[in-house]
Amino acid sequence: MKKLIELKVNGEEYEIAADVNRTLLEVLREELGFTGSKEACDLGACGACTVLMDGRPVLSCLTLAIEAQGKDILTIEGLAKEGELHPLQKSFVDHGAIQCGFCTPGMIMTGKALLDRNLSPTEDEIREAISGNLCRCTGYVKIIEAVKVTAEQQT
Amino acid sequence: MRLPSFYYLSPKSISEACSMLKEYNKNAKVIAGGTDLLVSMKQRVKTPNYLIGLKGISDLNYIRQNGKDVKIGILTLISDLEQSNVIKEHFPVLADAVKCLGSPHLRGMGTIGGNICLDTRCCYYNQSKFFRKSVGLCLKFGGDVCHVLKKGKKCFAISQADTVPALIALDAKVKIQSTDKEKVIPVKDLYYDDGKDYMKLKNDELITEVQIPAPASNSGGSYMKLRIRKSIDFALSAAAVTLSLKDGLCEEARVVLGSVGSAPIRVVKAEEAMKGKKLTNDVIEEAANFAYKDAKPVANIVDVPPSYRKEMARVMTKRAVKEALSRVK
């Protein structure tokens, strides 16, 4: 069953005809070309597909595209402004918080949601916030550092 | 993994949703947060023809305080409960349960209603279609074997919802609406002790609200959950405890175990063992022994033997009682 779905992604409006059984992740990647959000477990256990919906981190693999209508969706592609990386992205690069890079978009989106609501999170709060994002290179120490330093720079 | 195809229905009211449930009967499933249902659908554990999305119904997402009683709309997000000062202040057992449910992402998507209706789980059931076919269809899937207990005639899939033991310990009730009537029943009466047919909801019934009575004065509560990782995972063994004190003695107590049976297990003997007594280590130990006896885990979680989960039911109970005691106010 195809339906006309209107999505607002990174500030732009899109209208596509998609089957109602498509997830937001599938539509973002396959219909709209936003391949930054990754598909890994596809069962809600790894966080690689994390995008922000009205500012909250959600798993796009477990979100029906049709239920994402009317929401403000932000993907990793929407962070850089005019070719300039977002401070959190820069911090991830500077701290080597990226190994294979597969978990990075999810980690950064989750980190951004945290910093948007908490200007100076403690290390425990950072660990708790990213506890739904798995990094199989186990590069957690540098990821936490990158988020912490961004927070310190912001304040 | 793609989702199987389905028709998506978007009712605008509860009565419309109930009519749809009645019309499509077992071919329809209600979707709220979708964090459990969509996983099952991707694994082809469930393949409903119709999905009834509740998100279009207004006013199902609220936490209302009426005196000290609290009413929670069924679409209230777990993360909203986690951040609610009312819940933190007056219902610590529920605050504990929502805090350790899934991961932050899942809590920001999943609803209280979804958790109450969470399907029972088993390592032979919550698997890909390929896996299930290779081992043979089990009782829960409509087959004739149980891979956990070889001669089992009944399904032993377990109830792993975190909020349910906490709600039962709080004597919470749910409001259920159907096409022609409305009723309020205790949360503990929602479940059958049967892994396959685990919920007493009729086809056209929809839970719309959770009602939690005011806590007694001098009361405290705690939920202790054992899991492999501190995030994401379901409980291996869990205990929810609420208790109230009068003149230093235990006046009222609730002990409810999770993840060690097909339904949450209320351990009445443990409650009786504490009532009217000062909660010394010996009394707590005795109560925890009853929890150990009542816990009935079977071998349906990979790599975690049931004997360990049974023993940990005792430990979780002890820790929950002690924590609840320290929180009495």
Boltz contact constraints between the chains, C-beta under 6 A:
constraints:
  - contact:
      token1: [A, 1]
      token2: [B, 7]
      max_distance: 6.0
  - contact:
      token1: [A, 20]
      token2: [B, 8]
      max_distance: 6.0
  - contact:
      token1: [A, 21]
      token2: [B, 3]
      max_distance: 6.0
  - contact:
      token1: [A, 21]
      token2: [B, 5]
      max_distance: 6.0
  - contact:
      token1: [A, 21]
      token2: [B, 6]
      max_distance: 6.0
  - contact:
      token1: [A, 42]
      token2: [B, 1]
      max_distance: 6.0
  - contact:
      token1: [A, 43]
      token2: [B, 39]
      max_distance: 6.0
  - contact:
      token1: [A, 44]
      token2: [B, 35]
      max_distance: 6.0
  - contact:
      token1: [A, 44]
      token2: [B, 39]
      max_distance: 6.0
  - contact:
      token1: [A, 45]
      token2: [B, 232]
      max_distance: 6.0
  - contact:
      token1: [A, 47]
      token2: [B, 105]
      max_distance: 6.0
  - contact:
      token1: [A, 56]
      token2: [B, 108]
      max_distance: 6.0
  - contact:
      token1: [A, 57]
      token2: [B, 105]
      max_distance: 6.0
  - contact:
      token1: [A, 58]
      token2: [B, 109]
      max_distance: 6.0
  - contact:
      token1: [A, 59]
      token2: [B, 105]
      max_distance: 6.0
  - contact:
      token1: [A, 62]
      token2: [B, 34]
      max_distance: 6.0
  - contact:
      token1: [A, 62]
      token2: [B, 35]
      max_distance: 6.0
  - contact:
      token1: [A, 62]
      token2: [B, 38]
      max_distance: 6.0
  - contact:
      token1: [A, 66]
      token2: [B, 8]
      max_distance: 6.0
  - contact:
      token1: [A, 67]
      token2: [B, 55]
      max_distance: 6.0
  - contact:
      token1: [A, 129]
      token2: [B, 104]
      max_distance: 6.0
  - contact:
      token1: [A, 131]
      token2: [B, 103]
      max_distance: 6.0
  - contact:
      token1: [A, 131]
      token2: [B, 231]
      max_distance: 6.0
  - contact:
      token1: [A, 132]
      token2: [B, 103]
      max_distance: 6.0
  - contact:
      token1: [A, 132]
      token2: [B, 104]
      max_distance: 6.0
  - contact:
      token1: [A, 132]
      token2: [B, 105]
      max_distance: 6.0
  - contact:
      token1: [A, 132]
      token2: [B, 231]
      max_distance: 6.0
